[in-house]
Amino acid sequence: MSMHRRLFVLATLVAVASLTLAAQPKRAGLMGDLIADITDVESKIVGLAKAMPEASYAWRPMPGVRSVGEAFTHVAADNYFLPIALGATAPPATGISGTDYKTVEAYEKKARARAEIIAEVEQSFAFLKKAMADTPDAKMDQTMKMFGRESSVRTTWVMTVTHVHEHLGQLIAYARSNKVTPPWSK
């Protein structure tokens, strides 16, 4: 194949890929903004999980506080639990129920190696974003019981995003305490 032909094929593939991506509908409104935010936080949390060496996963700032590995696992657990509590179907392997927080605690207590924790975090974010995308705007005003009080679906999704941000801050502090520079700030 000539160089000219190869360039033409490459340009055609790039054009088709661009059109395909442009054709993908982007979620509008509040949920679109929340999904975009979660996608950004996901890249940072997964980046930190991969940047932290295996030995750091057992580190904890003091007794009684989650270790690095436990903090990443907690993020994954709640990335599953909160959508499940809102009606998403639980991945059977998690064992998490949307009505029984003890199932979340059992998930968090399962021993995992660093690679397994990273995989769980990545899978949990995919699950979370799909559940968010699958929530119709018409459902956002519905109320439900969450942690013993009435809450709207909208409020619960905002709380979910806030929760992930809280743990991003925690994980940044853990990384810095272990002399690991967050990948996006190098």
KOLVO-331553 format. One record per residue: residue number from 1; chain; y, z negated, x negated of N, C-alpha, C in turn. Coordinates in nm, 4 decimals, always signed. Layout:
N
<rec NUM A <Y Z X> <Y Z X> <Y Z X>> ...
//
This chain:
186
<rec 1 A <-0.1169 +0.0000 -0.0857> <+0.0000 +0.0000 +0.0000> <+0.1232 +0.0000 -0.0904>> <rec 2 A <+0.2177 +0.0856 -0.0588> <+0.3385 +0.0971 -0.1405> <+0.4261 -0.0270 -0.1233>> <rec 3 A <+0.5149 -0.0458 -0.2188> <+0.6075 -0.1591 -0.2147> <+0.6953 -0.1500 -0.0901>> <rec 4 A <+0.7408 -0.0282 -0.0585> <+0.8251 -0.0086 +0.0602> <+0.7487 -0.0489 +0.1861>> <rec 5 A <+0.6237 -0.0106 +0.1945> <+0.5400 -0.0432 +0.3124> <+0.5188 -0.1943 +0.3224>> <rec 6 A <+0.4930 -0.2592 +0.2096> <+0.4738 -0.4046 +0.2093> <+0.5991 -0.4770 +0.2556>> <rec 7 A <+0.7141 -0.4337 +0.2085> <+0.8395 -0.4951 +0.2514> <+0.8623 -0.4747 +0.4010>> <rec 8 A <+0.8276 -0.3559 +0.4505> <+0.8427 -0.3287 +0.5935> <+0.7520 -0.4219 +0.6751>> <rec 9 A <+0.6266 -0.4390 +0.6325> <+0.5323 -0.5267 +0.7026> <+0.5821 -0.6708 +0.6989>> <rec 10 A <+0.6287 -0.7152 +0.5834> <+0.6810 -0.8513 +0.5710> <+0.8019 -0.8719 +0.6620>> <rec 11 A <+0.8951 -0.7772 +0.6621> <+1.0131 -0.7882 +0.7471> <+0.9742 -0.7904 +0.8946>> <rec 12 A <+0.8751 -0.7126 +0.9318> <+0.8277 -0.7107 +1.0709> <+0.7675 -0.8449 +1.1084>> <rec 13 A <+0.6853 -0.9027 +1.0199> <+0.6250 -1.0324 +1.0471> <+0.7314 -1.1409 +1.0615>> <rec 14 A <+0.8322 -1.1402 +0.9766> <+0.9402 -1.2381 +0.9857> <+1.0157 -1.2217 +1.1170>> <rec 15 A <+1.0419 -1.0984 +1.1562> <+1.1133 -1.0735 +1.2822> <+1.0329 -1.1226 +1.4016>> <rec 16 A <+0.9022 -1.0944 +1.4021> <+0.8168 -1.1382 +1.5129> <+0.8106 -1.2911 +1.5169>> <rec 17 A <+0.7974 -1.3540 +1.4025> <+0.7926 -1.5003 +1.3978> <+0.9241 -1.5596 +1.4481>> <rec 18 A <+1.0359 -1.5012 +1.4094> <+1.1661 -1.5502 +1.4550> <+1.1803 -1.5376 +1.6055>> <rec 19 A <+1.1374 -1.4242 +1.6602> <+1.1445 -1.4045 +1.8051> <+1.0537 -1.5025 +1.8782>> <rec 20 A <+0.9360 -1.5279 +1.8216> <+0.8423 -1.6212 +1.8838> <+0.9016 -1.7612 +1.8866>> <rec 21 A <+0.9608 -1.8033 +1.7757> <+1.0227 -1.9355 +1.7712> <+1.1420 -1.9436 +1.8650>> <rec 22 A <+1.2217 -1.8392 +1.8709> <+1.3381 -1.8392 +1.9599> <+1.2961 -1.8422 +2.1056>> <rec 23 A <+1.1801 -1.7856 +2.1365> <+1.1317 -1.7810 +2.2747> <+1.0764 -1.9155 +2.3211>> <rec 24 A <+1.0465 -2.0033 +2.2269> <+0.9944 -2.1343 +2.2632> <+1.1032 -2.2120 +2.3367>> <rec 25 A <+1.0769 -2.2570 +2.4587> <+1.1809 -2.3308 +2.5299> <+1.2048 -2.4667 +2.4646>> <rec 26 A <+1.3309 -2.4982 +2.4452> <+1.3676 -2.6287 +2.3908> <+1.3999 -2.7182 +2.5086>> <rec 27 A <+1.3480 -2.8376 +2.5059> <+1.3724 -2.9314 +2.6146> <+1.5201 -2.9678 +2.6154>> <rec 28 A <+1.5817 -2.9621 +2.7297> <+1.7240 -2.9945 +2.7435> <+1.7404 -3.1398 +2.7856>> <rec 29 A <+1.8630 -3.1832 +2.7915> <+1.8955 -3.3150 +2.8447> <+1.8559 -3.4297 +2.7542>> <rec 30 A <+1.8515 -3.5473 +2.8153> <+1.8206 -3.6698 +2.7418> <+1.6860 -3.6601 +2.6712>> <rec 31 A <+1.5828 -3.6135 +2.7405> <+1.4505 -3.6089 +2.6781> <+1.4502 -3.5131 +2.5593>> <rec 32 A <+1.5214 -3.4028 +2.5694> <+1.5312 -3.3120 +2.4553> <+1.5942 -3.3803 +2.3352>> <rec 33 A <+1.7002 -3.4585 +2.3621> <+1.7654 -3.5329 +2.2539> <+1.6721 -3.6383 +2.1941>> <rec 34 A <+1.5972 -3.7075 +2.2803> <+1.5043 -3.8111 +2.2320> <+1.3922 -3.7490 +2.1484>> <rec 35 A <+1.3395 -3.6349 +2.1931> <+1.2329 -3.5675 +2.1173> <+1.2858 -3.5221 +1.9814>> <rec 36 A <+1.4061 -3.4674 +1.9775> <+1.4647 -3.4254 +1.8495> <+1.4806 -3.5456 +1.7565>> <rec 37 A <+1.5245 -3.6574 +1.8114> <+1.5422 -3.7786 +1.7315> <+1.4080 -3.8297 +1.6797>> <rec 38 A <+1.3081 -3.8328 +1.7674> <+1.1743 -3.8784 +1.7262> <+1.1184 -3.7877 +1.6167>> <rec 39 A <+1.1441 -3.6591 +1.6258> <+1.0960 -3.5654 +1.5241> <+1.1569 -3.5978 +1.3880>> <rec 40 A <+1.2849 -3.6328 +1.3868> <+1.3514 -3.6714 +1.2622> <+1.2939 -3.8018 +1.2080>> <rec 41 A <+1.2792 -3.9014 +1.2947> <+1.2240 -4.0307 +1.2514> <+1.0802 -4.0133 +1.2031>> <rec 42 A <+1.0046 -3.9289 +1.2730> <+0.8659 -3.9016 +1.2317> <+0.8624 -3.8499 +1.0882>> <rec 43 A <+0.9488 -3.7531 +1.0549> <+0.9454 -3.6980 +0.9190> <+0.9758 -3.8060 +0.8158>> <rec 44 A <+1.0628 -3.8997 +0.8506> <+1.0970 -4.0069 +0.7568> <+0.9832 -4.1084 +0.7445>> <rec 45 A <+0.9247 -4.1482 +0.8561> <+0.8160 -4.2468 +0.8500> <+0.6944 -4.1876 +0.7805>> <rec 46 A <+0.6590 -4.0646 +0.8144> <+0.5440 -4.0009 +0.7477> <+0.5755 -3.9816 +0.5991>> <rec 47 A <+0.6983 -3.9438 +0.5673> <+0.7371 -3.9300 +0.4264> <+0.7229 -4.0610 +0.3497>> <rec 48 A <+0.7656 -4.1710 +0.4128> <+0.7496 -4.3023 +0.3487> <+0.6027 -4.3385 +0.3338>> <rec 49 A <+0.5231 -4.3113 +0.4371> <+0.3798 -4.3438 +0.4322> <+0.3126 -4.2720 +0.3158>> <rec 50 A <+0.3535 -4.1480 +0.2931> <+0.2948 -4.0698 +0.1838> <+0.3521 -4.1088 +0.0473>> <rec 51 A <+0.4768 -4.1567 +0.0457> <+0.5404 -4.1942 -0.0811> <+0.4926 -4.3302 -0.1323>> <rec 52 A <+0.4518 -4.4170 -0.0414> <+0.4076 -4.5511 -0.0813> <+0.2687 -4.5416 -0.1444>> <rec 53 A <+0.2511 -4.5947 -0.2644> <+0.1188 -4.5910 -0.3271> <+0.0201 -4.6829 -0.2546>> <rec 54 A <-0.1052 -4.6539 -0.2715> <-0.2129 -4.7308 -0.2053> <-0.1964 -4.8811 -0.2278>> <rec 55 A <-0.1636 -4.9218 -0.3487> <-0.1512 -5.0652 -0.3806> <-0.0409 -5.1320 -0.2985>> <rec 56 A <+0.0608 -5.0570 -0.2598> <+0.1720 -5.1133 -0.1819> <+0.1337 -5.1439 -0.0382>> <rec 57 A <+0.0286 -5.0834 +0.0115> <-0.0082 -5.0999 +0.1520> <-0.0476 -5.2445 +0.1861>> <rec 58 A <-0.0893 -5.3222 +0.0876> <-0.1249 -5.4627 +0.1115> <-0.0042 -5.5564 +0.0934>> <rec 59 A <+0.1060 -5.5048 +0.0392> <+0.2232 -5.5881 +0.0126> <+0.2887 -5.6324 +0.1428>> <rec 60 A <+0.3292 -5.7584 +0.1443> <+0.4070 -5.8108 +0.2573> <+0.5193 -5.8958 +0.2000>> <rec 61 A <+0.6360 -5.8978 +0.2651> <+0.7498 -5.9702 +0.2085> <+0.7304 -6.1209 +0.2033>> <rec 62 A <+0.6456 -6.1741 +0.2909> <+0.6156 -6.3174 +0.2915> <+0.4940 -6.3391 +0.3805>> <rec 63 A <+0.4289 -6.4525 +0.3681> <+0.3137 -6.4798 +0.4541> <+0.3542 -6.4751 +0.6023>> <rec 64 A <+0.2626 -6.4231 +0.6827> <+0.2858 -6.4193 +0.8264> <+0.3648 -6.2989 +0.8747>> <rec 65 A <+0.4074 -6.2113 +0.7834> <+0.4829 -6.0915 +0.8184> <+0.3922 -5.9709 +0.7924>> <rec 66 A <+0.4063 -5.8678 +0.8738> <+0.3211 -5.7495 +0.8564> <+0.3311 -5.6934 +0.7154>> <rec 67 A <+0.2167 -5.6488 +0.6651> <+0.2140 -5.5779 +0.5373> <+0.2640 -5.4355 +0.5606>> <rec 68 A <+0.2803 -5.3603 +0.4533> <+0.3204 -5.2197 +0.4636> <+0.2216 -5.1442 +0.5524>> <rec 69 A <+0.0929 -5.1560 +0.5212> <-0.0091 -5.0858 +0.6005> <-0.0098 -5.1304 +0.7460>> <rec 70 A <+0.0086 -5.2601 +0.7689> <+0.0126 -5.3118 +0.9065> <+0.1349 -5.2609 +0.9819>> <rec 71 A <+0.2474 -5.2458 +0.9130> <+0.3684 -5.1945 +0.9784> <+0.3490 -5.0484 +1.0191>> <rec 72 A <+0.2910 -4.9669 +0.9309> <+0.2630 -4.8270 +0.9674> <+0.1636 -4.8213 +1.0845>> <rec 73 A <+0.0619 -4.9060 +1.0803> <-0.0372 -4.9084 +1.1882> <+0.0263 -4.9530 +1.3197>> <rec 74 A <+0.1189 -5.0472 +1.3129> <+0.1888 -5.0926 +1.4332> <+0.2692 -4.9781 +1.4961>> <rec 75 A <+0.3358 -4.9002 +1.4133> <+0.4093 -4.7843 +1.4643> <+0.3129 -4.6913 +1.5374>> <rec 76 A <+0.1997 -4.6613 +1.4747> <+0.1016 -4.5729 +1.5390> <+0.0537 -4.6330 +1.6706>> <rec 77 A <+0.0228 -4.7617 +1.6703> <-0.0283 -4.8276 +1.7908> <+0.0692 -4.8163 +1.9069>> <rec 78 A <+0.1957 -4.8448 +1.8810> <+0.2935 -4.8381 +1.9901> <+0.3299 -4.6946 +2.0260>> <rec 79 A <+0.3154 -4.6004 +1.9315> <+0.3334 -4.4591 +1.9661> <+0.2275 -4.4152 +2.0670>> <rec 80 A <+0.1137 -4.4814 +2.0652> <+0.0103 -4.4557 +2.1666> <+0.0359 -4.5405 +2.2918>> <rec 81 A <+0.0578 -4.6694 +2.2725> <+0.0645 -4.7627 +2.3856> <+0.1750 -4.7297 +2.4860>> <rec 82 A <+0.2960 -4.7062 +2.4384> <+0.4073 -4.6876 +2.5317> <+0.3887 -4.5631 +2.6196>> <rec 83 A <+0.3502 -4.4478 +2.5641> <+0.3222 -4.3344 +2.6530> <+0.2046 -4.3606 +2.7479>> <rec 84 A <+0.1032 -4.4318 +2.6996> <-0.0116 -4.4641 +2.7848> <+0.0335 -4.5537 +2.8996>> <rec 85 A <+0.1208 -4.6492 +2.8700> <+0.1746 -4.7375 +2.9745> <+0.2547 -4.6578 +3.0776>> <rec 86 A <+0.3092 -4.5436 +3.0346> <+0.3854 -4.4569 +3.1248> <+0.2963 -4.3553 +3.1972>> <rec 87 A <+0.1655 -4.3598 +3.1710> <+0.0740 -4.2727 +3.2443> <+0.0053 -4.1646 +3.1643>> <rec 88 A <+0.0368 -4.1515 +3.0356> <-0.0332 -4.0519 +2.9533> <-0.1791 -4.0957 +2.9362>> <rec 89 A <-0.2665 -3.9999 +2.9196> <-0.4084 -4.0298 +2.9018> <-0.4338 -4.0709 +2.7570>> <rec 90 A <-0.4947 -4.1859 +2.7410> <-0.5211 -4.2407 +2.6074> <-0.6247 -4.1579 +2.5336>> <rec 91 A <-0.6014 -4.1292 +2.4062> <-0.7090 -4.0719 +2.3259> <-0.8208 -4.1766 +2.3174>> <rec 92 A <-0.9427 -4.1429 +2.3579> <-1.0502 -4.2433 +2.3633> <-1.0726 -4.3190 +2.2321>> <rec 93 A <-1.0546 -4.2518 +2.1202> <-1.0808 -4.3159 +1.9906> <-0.9886 -4.4345 +1.9646>> <rec 94 A <-0.8717 -4.4384 +2.0303> <-0.7793 -4.5491 +2.0059> <-0.8259 -4.6774 +2.0734>> <rec 95 A <-0.8915 -4.6650 +2.1888> <-0.9317 -4.7832 +2.2646> <-0.8146 -4.8537 +2.3314>> <rec 96 A <-0.6968 -4.7910 +2.3297> <-0.5763 -4.8540 +2.3826> <-0.5643 -4.8296 +2.5327>> <rec 97 A <-0.5349 -4.9384 +2.6037> <-0.5101 -4.9346 +2.7472> <-0.3612 -4.9587 +2.7704>> <rec 98 A <-0.3050 -4.8902 +2.8686> <-0.1638 -4.9081 +2.8998> <-0.1339 -5.0349 +2.9765>> <rec 99 A <-0.2386 -5.1087 +3.0149> <-0.2177 -5.2313 +3.0921> <-0.2637 -5.3568 +3.0194>> <rec 100 A <-0.3170 -5.3413 +2.8996> <-0.3707 -5.4570 +2.8280> <-0.3290 -5.4505 +2.6814>> <rec 101 A <-0.2280 -5.5299 +2.6451> <-0.1766 -5.5252 +2.5082> <-0.2795 -5.5744 +2.4065>> <rec 102 A <-0.3803 -5.6476 +2.4514> <-0.4855 -5.6920 +2.3587> <-0.5572 -5.5713 +2.2971>> <rec 103 A <-0.5614 -5.4591 +2.3692> <-0.6246 -5.3381 +2.3143> <-0.5407 -5.2821 +2.1999>> <rec 104 A <-0.4091 -5.3002 +2.2080> <-0.3198 -5.2581 +2.0998> <-0.3440 -5.3472 +1.9774>> <rec 105 A <-0.3537 -5.4759 +2.0015> <-0.3797 -5.5694 +1.8917> <-0.5130 -5.5391 +1.8241>> <rec 106 A <-0.6151 -5.5035 +1.9021> <-0.7455 -5.4673 +1.8450> <-0.7334 -5.3407 +1.7599>> <rec 107 A <-0.6582 -5.2433 +1.8077> <-0.6344 -5.1199 +1.7318> <-0.5672 -5.1534 +1.5986>> <rec 108 A <-0.4669 -5.2410 +1.6030> <-0.3925 -5.2759 +1.4823> <-0.4777 -5.3526 +1.3813>> <rec 109 A <-0.5751 -5.4278 +1.4285> <-0.6568 -5.5103 +1.3376> <-0.7670 -5.4318 +1.2670>> <rec 110 A <-0.7950 -5.3113 +1.3136> <-0.9005 -5.2309 +1.2518> <-0.8610 -5.1966 +1.1077>> <rec 111 A <-0.9509 -5.2260 +1.0135> <-0.9241 -5.1977 +0.8720> <-0.9234 -5.0463 +0.8496>> <rec 112 A <-0.8207 -4.9999 +0.7797> <-0.8073 -4.8576 +0.7499> <-0.7562 -4.8422 +0.6068>> <rec 113 A <-0.8012 -4.7380 +0.5398> <-0.7489 -4.7029 +0.4080> <-0.6162 -4.6293 +0.4268>> <rec 114 A <-0.5408 -4.6161 +0.3202> <-0.4096 -4.5514 +0.3247> <-0.4162 -4.4142 +0.3915>> <rec 115 A <-0.5113 -4.3301 +0.3521> <-0.5221 -4.1949 +0.4088> <-0.5467 -4.1992 +0.5597>> <rec 116 A <-0.6261 -4.2951 +0.6046> <-0.6522 -4.3096 +0.7485> <-0.5262 -4.3538 +0.8227>> <rec 117 A <-0.4510 -4.4432 +0.7619> <-0.3265 -4.4905 +0.8245> <-0.2289 -4.3739 +0.8379>> <rec 118 A <-0.2142 -4.2963 +0.7320> <-0.1240 -4.1806 +0.7372> <-0.1677 -4.0846 +0.8471>> <rec 119 A <-0.2974 -4.0564 +0.8559> <-0.3491 -3.9663 +0.9602> <-0.3210 -4.0225 +1.0992>> <rec 120 A <-0.3403 -4.1530 +1.1166> <-0.3135 -4.2159 +1.2466> <-0.1659 -4.2061 +1.2831>> <rec 121 A <-0.0784 -4.2287 +1.1862> <+0.0652 -4.2189 +1.2123> <+0.1001 -4.0763 +1.2557>> <rec 122 A <+0.0492 -3.9774 +1.1836> <+0.0775 -3.8378 +1.2183> <+0.0239 -3.8035 +1.3573>> <rec 123 A <-0.0989 -3.8436 +1.3865> <-0.1575 -3.8149 +1.5179> <-0.0822 -3.8867 +1.6293>> <rec 124 A <-0.0375 -4.0084 +1.6020> <+0.0334 -4.0844 +1.7047> <+0.1676 -4.0209 +1.7380>> <rec 125 A <+0.2361 -3.9660 +1.6394> <+0.3630 -3.8984 +1.6672> <+0.3399 -3.7702 +1.7474>> <rec 126 A <+0.2336 -3.6980 +1.7176> <+0.2016 -3.5775 +1.7966> <+0.1753 -3.6172 +1.9419>> <rec 127 A <+0.1008 -3.7244 +1.9618> <+0.0709 -3.7744 +2.0962> <+0.1997 -3.8166 +2.1670>> <rec 128 A <+0.2836 -3.8916 +2.0968> <+0.4092 -3.9400 +2.1529> <+0.4979 -3.8241 +2.1968>> <rec 129 A <+0.5163 -3.7251 +2.1094> <+0.6048 -3.6128 +2.1422> <+0.5499 -3.5291 +2.2579>> <rec 130 A <+0.4185 -3.5131 +2.2651> <+0.3606 -3.4390 +2.3770> <+0.3831 -3.5143 +2.5071>> <rec 131 A <+0.3620 -3.6462 +2.5053> <+0.3837 -3.7269 +2.6257> <+0.5303 -3.7203 +2.6687>> <rec 132 A <+0.6207 -3.7218 +2.5729> <+0.7625 -3.7111 +2.6059> <+0.7926 -3.5750 +2.6686>> <rec 133 A <+0.7425 -3.4697 +2.6057> <+0.7671 -3.3343 +2.6563> <+0.7058 -3.3136 +2.7944>> <rec 134 A <+0.5954 -3.3815 +2.8212> <+0.5268 -3.3673 +2.9503> <+0.5893 -3.4506 +3.0621>> <rec 135 A <+0.6876 -3.5339 +3.0306> <+0.7516 -3.6167 +3.1325> <+0.8602 -3.5347 +3.2019>> <rec 136 A <+0.8425 -3.5042 +3.3295> <+0.9452 -3.4261 +3.3992> <+1.0719 -3.5083 +3.4219>> <rec 137 A <+1.1851 -3.4407 +3.4208> <+1.3127 -3.5087 +3.4447> <+1.3113 -3.5844 +3.5770>> <rec 138 A <+1.2424 -3.5296 +3.6765> <+1.2374 -3.5926 +3.8091> <+1.1718 -3.7306 +3.8052>> <rec 139 A <+1.0935 -3.7578 +3.7025> <+1.0234 -3.8869 +3.6920> <+1.1073 -3.9947 +3.6225>> <rec 140 A <+1.2164 -3.9559 +3.5586> <+1.2917 -4.0488 +3.4741> <+1.3472 -4.1693 +3.5495>> <rec 141 A <+1.3787 -4.1552 +3.6773> <+1.4349 -4.2665 +3.7539> <+1.3287 -4.3561 +3.8174>> <rec 142 A <+1.2024 -4.3172 +3.8079> <+1.0973 -4.4007 +3.8658> <+1.0931 -4.5349 +3.7935>> <rec 143 A <+1.0572 -4.6383 +3.8685> <+1.0480 -4.7700 +3.8072> <+0.9032 -4.8083 +3.7865>> <rec 144 A <+0.8859 -4.8987 +3.6951> <+0.7536 -4.9474 +3.6588> <+0.7687 -5.0865 +3.6011>> <rec 145 A <+0.6585 -5.1572 +3.5897> <+0.6593 -5.2881 +3.5231> <+0.6261 -5.2658 +3.3767>> <rec 146 A <+0.7124 -5.3174 +3.2908> <+0.6893 -5.3079 +3.1463> <+0.7210 -5.4437 +3.0872>> <rec 147 A <+0.6229 -5.5041 +3.0241> <+0.6383 -5.6359 +2.9631> <+0.6912 -5.7381 +3.0646>> <rec 148 A <+0.6373 -5.7291 +3.1855> <+0.6672 -5.8280 +3.2876> <+0.7968 -5.8101 +3.3639>> <rec 149 A <+0.8658 -5.6985 +3.3427> <+0.9898 -5.6769 +3.4187> <+1.0005 -5.5305 +3.4618>> <rec 150 A <+1.0819 -5.5089 +3.5656> <+1.1039 -5.3735 +3.6160> <+1.1847 -5.2929 +3.5146>> <rec 151 A <+1.1443 -5.1693 +3.4974> <+1.2127 -5.0807 +3.4037> <+1.1985 -4.9382 +3.4555>> <rec 152 A <+1.2961 -4.8551 +3.4279> <+1.2814 -4.7142 +3.4639> <+1.2041 -4.6430 +3.3532>> <rec 153 A <+1.1487 -4.5291 +3.3872> <+1.0809 -4.4466 +3.2878> <+1.1811 -4.4096 +3.1778>> <rec 154 A <+1.3038 -4.3753 +3.2164> <+1.4082 -4.3400 +3.1194> <+1.4312 -4.4551 +3.0205>> <rec 155 A <+1.4488 -4.5753 +3.0738> <+1.4730 -4.6920 +2.9886> <+1.3560 -4.7151 +2.8930>> <rec 156 A <+1.2357 -4.6949 +2.9429> <+1.1176 -4.7152 +2.8587> <+1.1124 -4.6121 +2.7462>> <rec 157 A <+1.1484 -4.4866 +2.7747> <+1.1499 -4.3860 +2.6678> <+1.2588 -4.4177 +2.5647>> <rec 158 A <+1.3749 -4.4609 +2.6100> <+1.4808 -4.4982 +2.5163> <+1.4352 -4.6167 +2.4307>> <rec 159 A <+1.3700 -4.7150 +2.4945> <+1.3177 -4.8301 +2.4210> <+1.2141 -4.7854 +2.3176>> <rec 160 A <+1.1326 -4.6875 +2.3528> <+1.0311 -4.6357 +2.2608> <+1.0971 -4.5786 +2.1356>> <rec 161 A <+1.2003 -4.4991 +2.1536> <+1.2712 -4.4396 +2.0400> <+1.3391 -4.5483 +1.9570>> <rec 162 A <+1.4008 -4.6442 +2.0241> <+1.4664 -4.7552 +1.9548> <+1.3651 -4.8332 +1.8712>> <rec 163 A <+1.2479 -4.8563 +1.9284> <+1.1416 -4.9292 +1.8585> <+1.1030 -4.8590 +1.7289>> <rec 164 A <+1.0875 -4.7276 +1.7338> <+1.0487 -4.6530 +1.6149> <+1.1590 -4.6620 +1.5090>> <rec 165 A <+1.2847 -4.6571 +1.5524> <+1.3958 -4.6730 +1.4575> <+1.3938 -4.8109 +1.3920>> <rec 166 A <+1.3637 -4.9124 +1.4715> <+1.3567 -5.0481 +1.4164> <+1.2561 -5.0530 +1.3020>> <rec 167 A <+1.1404 -4.9912 +1.3231> <+1.0374 -4.9957 +1.2188> <+1.0676 -4.9009 +1.1033>> <rec 168 A <+1.1435 -4.7957 +1.1277> <+1.1884 -4.7125 +1.0164> <+1.2733 -4.7979 +0.9214>> <rec 169 A <+1.3646 -4.8752 +0.9764> <+1.4468 -4.9641 +0.8927> <+1.3616 -5.0630 +0.8148>> <rec 170 A <+1.2636 -5.1210 +0.8835> <+1.1724 -5.2153 +0.8182> <+1.0995 -5.1457 +0.7026>> <rec 171 A <+1.0499 -5.0257 +0.7283> <+0.9715 -4.9539 +0.6277> <+1.0577 -4.9072 +0.5103>> <rec 172 A <+1.1845 -4.8780 +0.5350> <+1.2758 -4.8460 +0.4247> <+1.2924 -4.9685 +0.3350>> <rec 173 A <+1.3113 -5.0846 +0.3971> <+1.3247 -5.2083 +0.3188> <+1.1957 -5.2362 +0.2412>> <rec 174 A <+1.0813 -5.2167 +0.3039> <+0.9534 -5.2365 +0.2350> <+0.9414 -5.1407 +0.1161>> <rec 175 A <+0.9788 -5.0140 +0.1375> <+0.9698 -4.9159 +0.0289> <+1.0599 -4.9569 -0.0870>> <rec 176 A <+1.1851 -4.9891 -0.0562> <+1.2794 -5.0274 -0.1618> <+1.2313 -5.1527 -0.2356>> <rec 177 A <+1.1717 -5.2472 -0.1632> <+1.1187 -5.3689 -0.2267> <+1.0034 -5.3374 -0.3205>> <rec 178 A <+0.9371 -5.2240 -0.2967> <+0.8269 -5.1802 -0.3818> <+0.8704 -5.0721 -0.4805>> <rec 179 A <+1.0038 -5.0591 -0.4987> <+1.0605 -4.9630 -0.5922> <+1.0241 -4.8184 -0.5576>> <rec 180 A <+1.0134 -4.7899 -0.4277> <+0.9881 -4.6536 -0.3803> <+1.1153 -4.6049 -0.3117>> <rec 181 A <+1.1663 -4.4929 -0.3606> <+1.2860 -4.4327 -0.3022> <+1.2438 -4.3463 -0.1835>> <rec 182 A <+1.3045 -4.3657 -0.0668> <+1.2715 -4.2799 +0.0465> <+1.2895 -4.1333 +0.0071>> <rec 183 A <+1.1905 -4.0493 +0.0384> <+1.1936 -3.9083 -0.0066> <+1.3203 -3.8322 +0.0310>> <rec 184 A <+1.3779 -3.8609 +0.1464> <+1.4962 -3.7857 +0.1915> <+1.6243 -3.8291 +0.1228>> <rec 185 A <+1.6204 -3.9388 +0.0457> <+1.7434 -3.9858 -0.0192> <+1.7401 -3.9686 -0.1706>> <rec 186 A <+1.6446 -3.8930 -0.2194> <+1.6360 -3.8700 -0.3653> <+1.7407 -3.7719 -0.4081>> 
//
